Amino acid sequence: MTDHPSPADAPPAEVDDDVLAQIALSREEYDLACETLGRPPSDVELGMIGALWSEHCGYKHSRPLFHHFPTEDERILTNLGEENAGAIDIGGGWVAVMKIESHNHPSAIEPYEGAATGVGGIVRDIFAMGAQPIALLDSLRFGPLEERRNRRLCIGVVAGIGGYGNCLGIPTVGGELVVGESYSGNPLVNAMCLGIAPRGALISATAGPPGTQLMIVGADTGRDGLHGATFASVELDESSAERRPAVQVGNPFLEKSLMDACVGLVRDHRDWLEGLQDCGAAGITSSTVEMAERAGAGIRIQTRQVPRRESGMTPYEVMLSESQERMIAAVKPGHVGDVQDWFEHWDLHAEVIGEVTDDGIARVLDGDLEVAAAPVLVMTTPPAYEPYAERDADATSRAGWDPSSLVDLEPSAANDALLRLLASPNIASKRWIYRQYDHMVGTNTVVTPGSDAAVLRIRGLKQGLAVCTDGPGRAVELDPYSGTARAVAEAARNVACAGARPVAVTDCLNFANPERPPIYYQLRESIRGMADACRAFTTPVVSGNASLYNESEDGPVTPTPVVGMLGIISDVRQAVRMAFRDEGDEIWMLGGTLSQRASTLGGSEYVSVLHGMSAGPIEVDLPAESALVETLVAGAEAGILKSAHDCSDGGLAVALTESAVAGEVGVAVEIGEVERLDAALFGESGARAVVSVGPAQVMRLSEIASRCGVHATRIGVVAGDRFRVGSIDMPLSEAAAVWNSALPALLDD
């Protein structure tokens, strides 16, 4: 224990439990803070410690598990958790920068602003490193859309994502929507951003050596977003609606100026700066204290120098406000005027609010009054927890259910089964959502939303980037390890179907209260599954976010780890889409066989929609998945694939439908004698993809598949205007009408 001098406004040793609850600090953690400091913290110190020790900032339950992740590769230029985002060398003198984060609780209270500021925050994480943001993706979860509140949340969130991203001029190119009962009380809103920068042009989020000047630039500071970090670290309850002040308010036009100014400053005048950091969760507190930690230094902040848009703000409010569109620049002493002039050119005001010191103390002053003086390392070293873990008995029981106990699908019922699946919001076209996003701004989007992965060109380079998000929560609930490994595999398949080789992962771990043994078990096993799958694909985890305490009075959300996958296409001109193209093209299935075991129905959309259950085994074969990825990439690089689409939700029949509808051309597929009709049509075994090739390229496809160790089966032909797959036979227009209209029918009210 070290006795650190107390600032002027230190309170008595006892702090009210209501105060601790407001900052999401337990009584034991408060006592630990007192013991470490050797005294009670001041009001300002207590707020700062509460924010930095929150789950949102401190990762108290997840950080002890991050050692499982593979984080090293010759392409990776950053260390996991040490920068705002992860950076990957993509060749040609350029790097890609990527990260995904959550804005779940704010979106539950104020869906438009919660989602909009989630986009703003993830974009700042990218340009804080000096990278130019080039693409946005989202991953959304809501309760049943038949319920008015869930519809309101979905409509508001989509509007917020589109409104903010469109104003920034960054295309929203992909994502996913999943609907499930558990998300009614606590929707999940994850936003991912991808950026690029010349190699060597990145900047770190460090404070620099003593004497470095700390400048704030962007929006004036208000009271919005106060306690946002701690709000994101507690469960939602009936009082959560009263926490609206914890939801930030965004200004995308200001952020556009801030983005352009920061990217230009780093590229043209990197020598003026020591570091750059976003004011995100916990505002000035987290940005400046974490910058000091990286520099092994201290800081001195003068709150009266912080530009404000509200009168009467206290030092506590100034330090913990989460007002949006603000950055902290660590500026070399001789260049303060240069930096101010630079930002003035962009109609932005930059003000010195502090400096870097050599004593390792985070000092906060209000004029001549010192209101906080605590060691940086105390504030940035929260306790770490590894609770008791125990698998949920109900999930264990449901995972042990045998799908072979179902009566097999009658051939005469196959049409109806397909149409019911196509009407499920989890399978139906998401065009209602992405038509609200500008996905072509910048004119670099090669493959637009609606395919397996989005593809972007980088001007001046031959290679391109493919990116997607995936998170099958139902499978993770049944089997956290295998379900999460399946999420990584599906994401890898998706970028490979576009012709890209998977290279890196960013993740967002959405779980409920980790203090409860079943939830911690889910979190722990999910991380293990993700780590092992990432090793199988040689896709290190370069960045991410843990969003815990996602539950409400209705109960916990389905465990939902979301995987953001980046792939590199050697020649962007060879990008592959999912749509069938020309009549007479042959349809092949890569991986697996047409006859599928009943176990492949475990956790499937078919069992959920037609039988009202979430049950059954979750299977994943990582070597087979890796071999399939190699086959898809090789086929694309050889220029022989006219289309490619992975088999996932809804199985083979749904994959074929989506490719046929996208290409507006029918198919004729024979499945022959199979073990079970329902499994053959709708089983969700992994490591399978449907591709189409011209007849002249069939031999080359077979050779590539054989070389990669993947079974290839010719299953049919692109032809006509009917959709015929085994016993399914209907006009393609009928399937298309259901698939295209299901989501608008729920949301256009």
MARLO-695906 format. One line per 10 residues: their letters; for each residue x, y, z of C-alpha. Coordinates in Angstrom, 2 decimals. Each point is the difference from the previous one (the first is absolute). Example, Ala and Ser with C-alpha at 12.3 -4.5 7.8 and 13.67 -1.06 7.14 Angstrom:
<sites>
as> 12.30/-4.50/7.80  1.37/3.44/-0.66
</sites>
This chain:
<sites>
mtdhpspada> 0.00/0.00/0.00  1.25/3.46/-0.93  -1.28/3.15/1.72  -0.65/2.53/-2.74  -0.70/3.64/0.99  -3.71/0.81/0.01  -1.35/2.73/-2.29  -1.88/2.88/1.53  -3.52/-1.40/-0.23  0.46/-3.53/1.38
ppaevdddvl> -3.28/-1.26/1.58  -0.40/-2.08/3.15  1.04/-3.64/-0.21  -3.59/-1.25/-0.31  -1.72/0.50/-3.34  -3.71/-0.56/-0.46  -0.99/-3.23/-1.78  -2.14/2.00/-2.43  3.11/1.90/-1.10  1.89/-3.24/-0.56
aqialsreey> -2.92/-1.45/-1.95  -0.05/3.07/-2.25  3.62/-0.60/-0.98  -0.33/-3.82/-0.09  2.58/-0.50/2.74  -0.52/-2.65/2.66  0.66/0.64/3.67  2.93/-2.42/-0.17  1.47/1.86/-2.98  -0.40/3.31/1.81
dlacetlgrp> 1.85/-1.45/2.99  2.73/-1.23/-2.35  0.35/3.47/-1.49  0.33/1.48/3.50  2.58/-2.60/0.95  2.04/0.56/-3.16  -0.07/3.77/0.37  0.56/-0.15/3.76  -2.97/2.34/0.46  -3.56/0.54/-1.22
psdvelgmig> -0.20/1.30/-3.55  -1.34/3.48/-0.67  -3.30/0.41/-1.81  1.74/0.53/-3.32  2.42/-2.87/0.58  -2.89/-2.27/0.93  -1.83/0.82/-3.23  3.16/-0.54/-2.04  0.79/-3.30/1.69  -3.60/-1.16/-0.38
alwsehcgyk> 0.12/0.70/-3.73  3.42/-1.52/-0.62  -0.76/-3.01/2.17  -3.36/-0.57/-1.68  -0.49/-3.13/-2.07  -0.30/2.18/-3.11  3.46/1.55/0.48  1.79/-2.44/2.29  -1.12/-3.41/-1.37  0.08/-1.43/3.51
hsrplfhhfp> -1.55/-3.34/-0.92  1.14/-0.38/-3.59  3.61/1.22/0.02  1.26/-3.06/1.98  -1.23/-2.14/-2.90  1.54/1.94/-2.87  3.25/-1.95/0.23  -1.77/-2.79/-1.89  -0.18/2.10/-3.17  2.63/-0.35/-2.72
tederiltnl> 1.30/3.54/-0.49  3.20/-0.28/-1.99  0.63/-0.25/-3.72  2.55/1.54/-2.34  -2.74/2.25/-1.40  -1.14/1.37/3.38  1.41/3.42/0.90  -1.65/0.59/3.39  -0.27/-1.84/3.29  -3.47/-1.04/1.16
geenagaidi> -1.49/2.58/2.36  2.86/2.49/-0.22  -1.50/2.25/-2.68  -3.43/1.25/-1.02  -0.27/-2.66/-2.72  1.96/-2.79/-1.66  2.23/0.63/-3.03  0.82/-2.55/-2.72  2.47/0.29/-2.86  -1.96/-0.61/-3.21
gggwvavmki> 2.92/0.46/-2.39  0.83/2.67/-2.52  1.16/2.37/2.75  -3.42/0.17/1.65  -1.52/-1.20/3.28  -3.58/-0.70/1.02  -1.29/1.07/3.41  -3.07/-1.67/1.50  -2.09/-0.21/3.14  -3.53/-0.86/1.17
eshnhpsaie> -1.73/1.33/3.10  -3.42/-0.02/1.67  -2.49/2.71/0.89  -2.65/-2.28/1.41  -1.34/1.72/3.11  -0.12/3.51/-1.49  -1.91/-1.38/-2.99  -2.52/-1.67/2.30  -0.83/3.40/1.51  0.38/2.31/-3.00
pyegaatgvg> 0.23/-2.17/-3.14  0.84/2.74/-2.51  2.65/1.84/2.03  1.29/-3.20/1.59  0.69/-1.58/-3.38  1.19/3.22/-1.61  2.56/0.74/2.70  1.09/-3.63/-0.10  0.94/0.58/-3.64  1.71/3.26/0.91
givrdifamg> 2.04/-1.67/2.73  1.26/-2.88/-2.12  0.92/2.38/-2.83  2.08/2.10/2.42  1.84/-3.13/1.10  1.16/-0.40/-3.59  1.01/3.55/-0.87  1.60/0.41/3.45  2.72/-2.22/-1.47  0.31/2.21/-3.08
aqpialldsl> -1.91/-2.41/-2.25  -2.70/1.08/-2.45  -3.29/-1.80/0.78  -1.30/-1.65/-3.18  -2.80/-2.32/1.10  -2.52/-0.66/2.76  -1.80/-3.21/0.92  -2.54/-0.80/2.68  -1.22/-3.00/1.93  -3.48/0.42/1.50
rfgpleerrn> -2.21/-2.06/2.32  -3.59/0.78/0.94  -2.95/-1.72/1.60  -2.92/-1.25/-2.13  -0.95/2.72/-2.46  -3.70/-0.74/0.42  0.30/1.97/3.27  -0.29/3.78/-0.39  2.90/0.88/2.32  2.37/-2.29/-1.85
rrlcigvvag> -1.08/1.48/-3.31  0.59/3.50/1.38  3.46/-0.99/1.15  0.90/-1.59/-3.32  -1.29/2.90/-2.07  1.77/2.55/2.23  3.30/-1.86/0.05  0.08/-0.47/-3.77  -0.82/3.69/-0.48  2.76/0.99/2.43
iggygnclgi> 2.61/-2.14/-1.74  -0.99/1.27/-3.42  -0.38/3.60/1.08  3.42/0.26/1.57  1.93/-2.12/-2.50  -1.58/1.66/-3.02  0.87/3.47/1.30  3.61/-1.07/0.53  0.27/-1.22/-3.58  1.05/-3.48/1.10
ptvggelvvg> -1.84/-2.85/-1.75  -1.83/-2.52/2.17  0.75/-3.13/-1.98  -1.17/-2.98/2.02  -1.24/-1.49/3.21  -2.66/-2.28/1.39  -3.36/0.02/1.77  -1.15/-2.74/2.36  -3.32/-0.10/1.84  -0.49/-1.97/3.21
esysgnplvn> -2.11/0.08/3.15  2.91/0.69/2.35  0.85/3.33/-1.64  -3.35/1.65/0.79  1.22/1.65/3.17  3.55/0.60/-1.16  0.67/0.41/-3.73  3.53/-0.37/-1.29  1.44/2.69/-2.25  3.56/-0.68/-1.16
amclgiaprg> 1.81/2.26/-2.47  3.17/-0.83/-1.92  2.25/2.36/-1.92  2.77/-0.70/-2.49  2.63/2.55/-0.94  3.18/0.19/-2.06  3.25/1.91/0.29  3.42/0.05/-1.67  2.40/-2.28/1.83  2.03/2.07/2.43
alisatagpp> -2.67/2.70/0.28  -1.76/-1.32/3.10  0.15/1.79/3.33  -0.19/-1.46/3.50  -2.34/0.93/2.85  2.83/1.07/2.29  0.51/3.18/2.00  3.67/0.34/-0.86  2.84/1.22/2.25  -0.32/2.54/2.84
gtqlmivgad> -0.69/3.49/-1.29  -2.29/-1.21/-2.80  -3.09/2.19/-0.20  -3.44/-1.62/0.13  -2.54/1.70/-2.25  -3.71/-0.64/-0.37  -1.56/0.58/-3.40  -3.50/-0.30/-1.36  -3.32/0.48/1.76  -0.39/2.01/3.19
tgrdglhgat> -0.55/-2.09/3.12  -3.49/-0.36/1.46  -1.76/-2.22/2.47  -1.19/-2.57/-2.56  1.39/-3.48/0.38  0.79/0.43/3.69  0.65/-3.45/1.54  -0.35/-1.63/-3.42  2.82/-2.48/0.66  -1.53/-1.13/3.28
fasveldess> -3.50/-0.09/-1.54  1.37/-2.47/-2.56  1.30/-2.17/2.86  -3.26/-0.72/1.82  -3.19/-1.87/-0.78  -3.03/1.78/-1.42  -3.03/0.27/2.29  -3.19/2.03/0.34  2.01/3.05/1.08  2.26/-0.08/-3.07
aerrpavqvg> -2.23/2.40/-1.94  0.96/2.63/2.58  3.64/-0.31/-1.13  -0.53/2.02/-3.20  2.75/2.48/1.03  2.40/-2.96/-0.39  -0.86/-0.14/-3.72  2.16/2.28/-2.12  -1.26/2.32/-2.73  1.86/-0.04/-3.31
npflekslmd> 0.86/2.55/-2.67  1.18/-1.87/-3.11  0.84/3.16/-1.96  2.40/1.09/2.74  1.51/-3.48/0.05  0.53/0.14/-3.77  2.12/3.13/0.44  1.80/-1.55/2.96  0.70/-3.20/-1.96  1.40/1.80/-3.04
acvglvrdhr> 2.08/2.33/2.17  1.51/-2.78/2.11  0.81/-2.28/-2.94  1.62/2.91/-1.84  1.93/1.12/3.06  1.49/-3.45/0.58  0.90/-0.54/-3.66  1.43/3.47/-0.67  1.36/1.09/3.39  0.64/-3.15/1.99
dwleglqdcg> 3.13/1.67/1.44  -2.14/2.52/1.91  -1.62/-2.75/2.08  0.92/-2.55/2.62  -3.39/-1.72/-0.02  -3.71/0.25/-0.70  -2.95/-1.44/1.87  -3.79/-0.04/-0.20  -2.09/1.32/2.89  -2.29/-3.00/0.25
aagitsstve> -1.28/-1.81/3.07  0.84/2.01/3.14  0.93/2.98/-2.16  3.06/2.04/0.94  0.70/-2.39/2.88  0.56/-3.13/-2.06  1.71/1.72/-2.92  2.59/1.92/2.01  0.65/-2.56/2.74  0.38/-2.88/-2.46
maeragagir> 2.32/2.11/-2.16  2.11/0.68/3.08  0.12/-3.70/0.88  1.32/-0.86/-3.47  2.68/2.64/0.39  0.95/-1.07/3.54  -0.65/3.58/1.07  -2.35/2.22/1.99  -2.37/2.77/-1.10  -1.25/3.32/1.30
iqtrqvprre> -3.45/1.06/-1.23  -1.46/3.49/0.53  -3.77/-0.38/-0.26  -0.60/3.74/-0.35  1.78/-0.10/-3.35  -2.51/-2.53/-1.43  -2.44/1.77/-2.39  -3.57/-0.55/1.22  -3.45/0.44/-1.40  -1.74/0.01/3.38
sgmtpyevml> 0.51/2.30/2.96  0.70/-1.05/3.56  1.67/-3.29/-0.87  2.05/-1.53/2.80  3.46/-1.56/-0.47  -1.68/-3.37/0.52  -2.35/0.63/-2.91  2.77/1.35/-2.23  2.21/-3.03/0.57  -2.75/-2.59/-0.46
sesqermiaa> -2.17/1.54/-2.72  -0.25/-2.15/-3.12  -0.94/2.81/-2.37  0.67/-1.23/-3.51  2.33/1.17/-2.77  2.99/0.78/2.24  3.64/-1.05/-0.31  3.08/0.40/2.17  3.21/0.87/-1.86  3.37/-0.37/1.73
vkpghvgdvq> 1.94/2.83/-1.61  3.71/0.73/0.08  0.49/3.27/1.93  1.32/1.96/-2.98  -2.98/-0.83/-2.21  -3.03/1.04/2.06  -0.60/3.02/-2.23  0.45/-2.08/-3.15  -2.60/-2.52/1.18  -2.46/2.74/0.96
dwfehwdlha> 0.41/1.64/-3.40  -0.48/-3.34/-1.74  -3.29/-0.69/1.76  -1.19/3.60/-0.49  0.25/-0.68/-3.73  -2.67/-2.65/0.57  -2.11/2.34/2.18  1.00/-1.99/3.07  1.24/1.44/3.26  2.96/-1.62/1.78
evigevtddg> 0.88/0.97/3.56  2.86/-1.04/2.31  -1.56/-1.63/3.07  3.04/-1.59/1.59  3.46/-1.43/-0.31  1.96/-3.18/0.51  2.00/-0.26/3.23  2.72/-2.30/1.26  -1.49/-1.03/3.37  -2.49/-2.67/-1.13
iarvldgdle> -2.88/1.84/1.67  -3.29/0.95/-1.65  -0.67/3.47/1.36  -3.19/1.95/-0.65  -0.25/3.67/0.88  -2.91/2.42/0.14  1.87/3.29/-0.10  2.39/-0.10/2.95  -1.90/-2.81/1.71  1.34/-3.52/-0.49
vaaapvlvmt> -3.04/-2.29/-0.06  1.70/-3.28/-0.95  3.52/-1.35/0.40  0.19/-3.76/-0.39  2.62/-2.23/-1.59  -0.77/-0.79/-3.63  0.67/-3.68/0.59  -2.55/-0.13/2.82  -2.66/1.37/-2.31  0.89/-2.28/-2.91
tppayepyae> 0.41/-3.21/2.01  -3.47/-1.20/0.94  -0.46/-3.27/1.87  -0.29/-3.08/-2.17  -2.52/-2.74/0.61  -0.23/-3.63/-1.04  -3.30/-1.16/1.53  -1.18/-3.54/0.42  -1.29/-1.37/-3.29  -2.71/-2.60/-0.48
rdadatsrag> -1.87/-0.98/-3.12  -3.69/0.84/-0.01  -2.05/-3.12/0.68  -2.82/0.98/-2.36  2.38/0.74/-2.88  1.79/-3.29/0.65  -3.28/-1.87/-0.16  -1.09/1.72/-3.22  3.40/-0.58/-1.61  -0.42/-3.70/0.73
wdpsslvdle> -3.31/-0.23/-1.88  0.13/-2.36/-2.98  -1.48/1.53/-3.19  -0.60/-3.50/-1.37  -2.98/-0.12/2.35  -1.77/2.38/-2.39  -2.29/-1.47/-2.62  1.73/0.56/-3.34  -1.38/2.60/-2.39  -2.53/-1.31/-2.52
psaandallr> 0.94/0.83/-3.62  -3.39/1.65/-0.46  0.76/2.39/2.88  3.39/1.13/-1.32  -1.32/3.07/-1.85  -1.77/1.29/3.10  3.03/-0.65/2.20  2.24/2.04/-2.31  -2.44/2.90/-0.18  -0.34/0.11/3.79
llaspniask> 3.78/0.16/0.34  0.29/2.72/-2.64  -2.56/2.03/1.98  2.08/-0.21/3.20  1.64/3.38/0.72  3.23/-1.86/0.68  0.09/-1.25/-3.60  -2.14/2.49/-1.95  1.64/2.69/-2.13  1.47/2.86/2.02
rwiyrqydhm> -0.47/2.46/-2.83  -2.46/2.02/2.13  2.96/0.77/2.24  2.87/0.57/-2.38  -2.01/2.08/-2.47  0.07/2.67/2.74  3.79/-0.01/-0.06  2.15/1.66/-2.63  2.19/-2.95/-0.92  1.49/1.49/-3.16
vgtntvvtpg> 1.32/3.34/1.29  3.69/0.21/-0.90  -0.67/-2.34/-2.96  2.35/-2.65/1.39  -2.64/-2.61/0.86  0.44/-2.86/-2.46  -2.38/-2.52/1.60  -2.93/1.71/1.70  -2.14/-1.12/2.99  -2.01/-3.18/-0.44
sdaavlrirg> 2.82/-2.33/-1.01  2.16/-2.16/2.26  2.51/2.77/0.60  0.50/3.57/-1.14  2.98/0.67/-2.25  1.84/3.31/-0.28  2.69/1.19/-2.36  2.97/2.08/1.09  0.85/2.47/-2.71  3.43/-0.61/-1.43
lkqglavctd> 0.20/-3.58/1.24  -0.80/-3.25/-1.80  -1.18/-1.72/3.15  -3.30/0.68/1.75  -1.54/-0.57/3.41  -2.96/-2.19/0.96  -1.74/0.43/3.33  -3.00/-1.48/1.84  -1.52/-0.52/3.45  -1.45/-3.23/1.41
gpgraveldp> -1.37/-1.07/3.36  -2.29/-3.08/0.30  -1.23/0.52/3.57  -2.36/-2.99/0.06  2.87/-2.38/-0.69  2.15/1.67/2.66  -2.74/-0.39/2.59  -0.16/-3.74/-0.67  3.76/-0.48/-0.16  2.14/3.09/0.73
ysgtaravae> 3.25/-1.54/-1.24  -1.23/-1.59/-3.23  -2.54/2.73/-0.70  2.63/2.73/0.11  2.45/-2.06/-2.03  -2.82/-0.34/-2.53  -0.39/3.80/-0.05  3.65/0.42/-0.94  -0.31/-2.73/-2.61  -3.07/1.60/-1.54
aarnvacaga> 1.70/3.39/-0.14  3.03/-1.61/-1.67  -2.27/-1.75/-2.52  -1.74/3.26/-0.77  3.12/1.94/-0.93  1.33/-3.06/-1.84  -3.23/-0.17/-2.04  0.85/3.53/-1.14  3.42/-1.27/-1.09  1.95/1.36/2.98
rpvavtdcln> 2.44/-1.76/2.27  -0.93/0.59/3.68  2.78/1.87/1.83  -1.28/1.53/3.26  -2.87/0.14/2.47  -1.52/2.68/2.19  -2.62/-1.12/2.51  -2.80/1.33/2.17  -0.86/-2.28/2.91  -3.64/0.65/0.96
fanperppiy> -0.88/-1.92/3.17  -2.14/0.41/3.09  1.15/0.29/3.64  3.35/-1.83/0.28  -0.30/-0.21/3.77  -2.48/-2.83/-0.49  1.65/-3.41/-0.61  -1.94/-0.94/-3.20  0.80/3.34/-1.63  3.67/-0.12/0.89
yqlresirgm> 0.10/-3.53/-1.39  -1.45/1.30/-3.27  2.54/2.82/-0.14  2.98/-2.21/0.80  -0.87/-2.80/-2.40  -0.97/2.42/-2.73  3.40/1.68/0.18  1.69/-3.40/-0.13  -2.06/-0.99/-3.03  0.76/3.23/-1.79
adacrafttp> 3.70/-0.29/0.77  0.30/-3.56/-1.31  -1.96/0.82/-3.15  2.13/3.07/-0.66  3.10/-2.17/0.23  -1.50/-2.42/-2.51  -0.44/2.82/-2.54  3.18/1.90/0.99  -2.14/3.05/0.73  1.35/1.68/3.14
vvsgnaslyn> -2.29/2.10/2.18  1.25/3.56/-0.44  -2.63/2.01/1.89  -3.37/-0.28/1.64  -2.40/0.85/2.76  -1.70/-1.82/2.86  -3.55/1.08/0.73  -1.25/-1.72/3.13  -3.05/0.39/2.27  -2.31/-0.19/-3.00
esedgpvtpt> -3.17/-1.00/1.76  -3.22/1.49/1.21  -2.86/-0.92/2.29  -1.00/-2.50/-2.68  3.28/-1.86/0.44  3.39/-0.27/-1.73  0.54/0.42/-3.72  1.02/-2.99/-2.04  3.82/-0.08/0.11  1.02/1.79/-3.18
pvvgmlgiis> 3.68/0.23/-0.89  0.21/1.87/-3.30  2.92/-0.62/-2.34  1.17/2.69/-2.41  2.16/-1.67/-2.65  2.39/1.69/-2.42  1.22/-1.69/-3.17  2.39/1.06/-2.75  -0.78/-0.63/-3.68  3.14/-0.29/-2.10
dvrqavrmaf> -1.78/1.62/-2.96  -3.13/1.99/0.75  -1.19/-0.51/-3.58  -0.52/-3.69/0.88  -2.43/0.70/2.84  -2.79/-2.59/0.05  -3.67/0.64/0.75  -2.70/-2.36/1.20  -2.41/0.47/-2.94  -0.37/-2.69/-2.64
rdegdeiwml> 0.74/1.55/-3.38  -0.50/-1.91/-3.24  -2.38/-2.73/-1.04  1.85/-3.22/-0.61  2.57/0.63/2.76  0.56/-3.06/2.15  -0.74/0.13/3.73  2.43/-1.80/2.27  0.10/-0.56/3.71  3.45/0.23/1.56
ggtlsqrast> 0.40/-1.92/3.24  -2.27/-2.61/1.53  -2.59/-2.09/-1.78  -3.64/0.45/-0.97  -1.12/-2.58/2.52  0.30/1.57/3.45  -0.34/-1.51/3.47  -2.85/1.05/2.29  2.56/1.56/2.34  0.59/2.80/-2.54
lggseyvsvl> -3.44/1.33/0.98  1.32/0.79/3.49  -0.50/3.69/0.83  -1.30/0.64/-3.50  -2.44/2.58/-1.26  -2.12/-2.89/-1.30  -0.44/-1.46/3.49  -0.69/3.45/1.40  -2.54/1.14/-2.61  -1.81/-3.24/-0.75
hgmsagpiev> 0.24/-1.69/3.40  0.34/2.93/2.43  3.17/-1.29/1.66  3.56/1.07/0.56  1.63/-3.36/0.54  2.39/-2.62/-1.30  3.74/-0.53/-0.37  2.30/2.65/-1.49  2.67/-1.46/-2.26  3.06/1.64/-1.51
dlpaesalve> 2.86/-1.53/-2.01  2.80/2.56/-0.14  2.36/-1.95/-2.28  -2.84/-0.47/-2.50  -0.89/3.68/0.28  3.60/1.01/-0.64  0.20/-2.27/-3.05  -3.21/1.50/-1.39  1.38/3.53/0.42  3.11/-1.01/-1.94
tlvagaeagi> -2.16/-1.44/-2.78  -2.16/3.10/-0.30  2.99/2.34/-0.06  1.82/-2.14/-2.57  -3.11/-0.18/-2.18  -0.41/3.76/0.09  3.68/0.64/-0.74  -0.24/-2.38/-2.94  -2.90/2.08/-1.31  -2.36/-2.95/-0.39
lksahdcsdg> -2.70/0.76/2.61  -3.03/1.82/-1.35  -1.64/0.01/3.42  0.59/-1.28/3.51  -2.24/-0.07/3.06  0.50/-1.82/3.28  -2.56/-2.36/1.51  -0.94/1.33/3.42  -3.41/1.06/1.37  -2.68/-2.07/-1.70
glavaltesa> 2.46/-2.42/-1.57  0.36/-0.97/-3.65  -3.54/0.91/-1.13  0.22/3.54/1.36  3.51/0.52/-1.42  -1.22/-1.04/-3.44  -3.06/2.23/0.30  2.07/3.06/0.93  2.40/-0.51/-2.92  -2.88/-0.57/-2.42
vagevgvave> -2.00/3.03/1.17  3.09/2.21/-0.08  0.68/-1.09/-3.59  -3.65/-0.01/-1.03  0.39/-3.39/-1.61  -1.40/-3.42/0.88  1.74/-3.22/0.97  -0.48/-3.69/-0.48  1.66/-2.07/2.74  -0.39/-3.71/0.67
igeverldaa> 0.81/-1.32/3.46  -0.74/-3.69/-0.61  -0.39/-2.51/2.80  0.87/1.58/3.36  0.01/-1.12/3.61  -2.48/2.71/1.02  -1.73/2.55/-2.22  -0.14/2.73/2.68  3.73/-0.29/0.70  0.92/-0.11/-3.70
lfgesgarav> -1.97/3.16/-0.75  0.35/1.99/3.22  2.79/-1.54/2.08  2.67/2.49/1.03  3.19/-2.01/-0.10  2.96/2.28/-0.58  2.88/-0.22/-2.45  -2.31/0.18/-3.03  -0.48/2.53/-2.77  -2.03/0.14/-3.21
vsvgpaqvmr> 1.88/1.22/-3.06  -0.77/0.33/-3.67  2.42/-0.39/-2.91  -0.21/-0.06/-3.75  0.01/-3.52/-1.50  3.50/0.52/-1.38  1.40/0.59/3.51  -1.40/-3.09/1.70  3.22/-1.98/-0.31  2.08/2.82/1.49
lseiasrcgv> -2.41/0.30/2.93  0.25/-3.73/0.68  3.79/0.16/-0.13  0.18/2.91/2.44  -2.42/-1.66/2.43  1.90/-3.28/-0.18  3.31/1.76/0.61  -1.45/1.70/3.10  -1.58/-3.20/1.30  -3.59/1.16/-0.44
hatrigvvag> -2.80/-2.17/-1.36  -1.69/1.66/-3.01  -3.44/-1.09/-1.24  -1.84/1.14/-3.08  -3.57/0.53/1.18  -1.77/1.84/-2.79  -0.18/2.74/-2.57  -1.03/3.65/-0.25  -3.09/0.02/-2.20  -3.45/1.46/-0.63
drfrvgsidm> -2.25/1.91/2.34  -0.96/-2.72/2.47  1.64/-0.99/3.25  0.31/-3.79/0.05  2.06/-1.65/2.74  -0.94/-3.59/0.70  -3.69/-0.02/0.95  -0.12/3.81/0.12  -1.54/1.35/-3.20  -1.40/3.51/-0.36
plseaaavwn> 0.35/3.10/-2.17  3.11/1.88/1.03  -2.15/3.12/0.20  -1.99/-1.58/2.85  3.10/-0.62/2.09  1.36/3.45/-0.85  -3.23/1.72/1.03  0.02/-1.62/3.44  3.72/0.57/0.56  -0.15/3.66/-1.05
salpalldd> -3.22/0.98/1.76  0.34/-1.65/3.42  2.00/2.73/1.76  -1.89/2.98/-1.48  -3.27/-1.67/1.02  1.21/0.02/3.61  1.58/3.45/0.05  -2.02/2.19/-2.36  -2.75/0.89/2.44
</sites>
